[in-house]
């Protein structure tokens, strides 16, 4: 059974930092495209950052230079370091694991990030 469990969300003031974690079981983080998506109230879910099995990273323009995605294969965990947070970063952040070879996609339950201005 696949589980992706996000943690690290919370309330932070604008300009502050948070580090999100996505602990995986049933899938190997290093063999999947791992991604962070977010969904703000009334808006569509959007891609924030992703890291491929080869370690290539991709970021949405809105977070480039502020967010860093990484993974620890030994811990089977993906991270999102968020610095310089803005009120527009307020959203529920979801972890996703995608294997394009097997055609599988799994989502976590999400963690709330709230940035106060």
C-alpha positions as CSV (number, residue, x, y, z in Angstrom):
1,X,0.0,0.0,0.0
2,X,1.3,3.4,-1.0
3,X,1.4,6.2,1.5
4,X,2.7,9.7,1.1
5,X,2.6,11.7,4.3
6,X,3.3,15.4,4.3
7,X,4.3,17.4,7.3
8,X,5.9,20.7,8.2
9,X,3.1,23.0,7.3
10,X,1.8,25.8,9.6
11,X,1.4,29.5,10.1
12,X,4.3,31.8,9.4
13,X,4.7,35.5,8.9
14,X,5.6,36.9,5.5
15,X,9.3,36.6,4.8
16,X,9.6,33.6,7.0
17,X,10.6,30.0,6.1
18,X,9.1,26.5,6.4
19,X,10.4,23.1,5.4
20,X,7.9,20.6,4.2
21,X,8.5,16.8,4.2
22,X,6.9,14.0,2.3
23,X,7.6,10.6,3.8
24,X,6.9,7.8,1.3
25,X,6.1,4.2,1.8
26,X,5.2,1.7,-0.8
27,X,7.0,3.7,-3.5
28,X,10.7,4.5,-3.9
29,X,11.3,8.2,-4.0
30,X,14.4,7.9,-6.0
31,X,12.7,6.0,-8.8
32,X,9.7,8.3,-9.3
33,X,9.2,11.8,-10.4
34,X,8.4,13.5,-7.1
35,X,6.5,16.8,-7.0
36,X,4.9,19.4,-4.8
37,X,1.6,20.9,-5.9
38,X,-0.5,23.4,-4.0
39,X,-4.1,24.5,-4.1
40,X,-5.3,27.8,-2.7
41,X,-9.0,28.4,-2.0
42,X,-11.0,28.9,-5.1
43,X,-8.0,28.1,-7.4
44,X,-6.9,25.1,-9.3
45,X,-4.1,22.9,-8.0
46,X,-0.8,24.0,-9.5
47,X,2.7,22.5,-9.7
48,X,5.2,24.1,-7.4
49,X,8.3,22.1,-7.8
50,X,9.4,18.7,-9.0
51,X,12.5,16.4,-8.9
52,X,13.1,13.6,-11.3
53,X,14.7,10.2,-10.6
54,X,17.9,11.7,-12.1
55,X,17.8,14.6,-9.7
56,X,16.7,17.2,-12.3
57,X,14.6,19.9,-10.6
58,X,11.9,22.1,-12.0
59,X,10.1,25.1,-10.4
60,X,7.1,27.2,-11.1
61,X,8.2,30.8,-12.0
62,X,6.4,32.1,-8.9
63,X,8.7,30.2,-6.5
64,X,12.1,30.2,-8.4
65,X,14.9,31.5,-6.2
66,X,12.8,31.1,-3.0
67,X,11.9,27.3,-2.9
68,X,14.2,24.3,-3.1
69,X,13.1,20.8,-3.7
70,X,15.3,17.9,-2.6
71,X,15.1,14.3,-1.5
72,X,16.8,11.9,0.8
73,X,16.8,8.5,-0.8
74,X,18.0,6.8,2.4
75,X,15.0,8.2,4.3
76,X,12.7,7.8,1.2
77,X,11.6,11.3,1.8
78,X,11.2,14.5,-0.3
79,X,11.5,18.0,1.0
80,X,10.5,21.5,0.1
81,X,12.5,24.3,1.7
82,X,10.4,27.5,1.4
83,X,12.1,30.8,2.1
84,X,10.9,34.3,1.6
85,X,7.3,33.3,2.0
86,X,4.6,35.5,0.7
87,X,0.9,35.7,1.4
88,X,0.2,34.3,-2.0
89,X,2.0,31.1,-1.0
90,X,-0.9,30.3,1.3
91,X,-2.4,27.0,0.2
92,X,-2.6,23.3,0.9
93,X,0.6,21.7,-0.3
94,X,0.4,18.2,-1.7
95,X,3.1,15.6,-2.4
96,X,2.9,13.5,-5.6
97,X,4.8,10.5,-6.8
98,X,4.5,9.7,-10.5
99,X,6.1,6.7,-12.3
100,X,5.8,7.3,-16.1
101,X,6.9,3.8,-16.9
102,X,4.2,2.1,-14.8
103,X,1.7,4.8,-15.3
104,X,1.0,5.3,-11.6
105,X,0.3,8.5,-9.7
106,X,-0.1,8.8,-6.0
107,X,-1.0,11.8,-3.8
108,X,-0.6,12.7,-0.2
109,X,-3.3,14.1,1.9
110,X,-1.9,17.6,2.0
111,X,-0.5,20.0,4.6
112,X,-1.7,23.6,5.1
113,X,0.6,26.5,4.8
114,X,-0.6,29.9,5.8
115,X,1.4,33.0,5.4
116,X,0.3,36.1,7.3
117,X,1.1,39.5,5.9
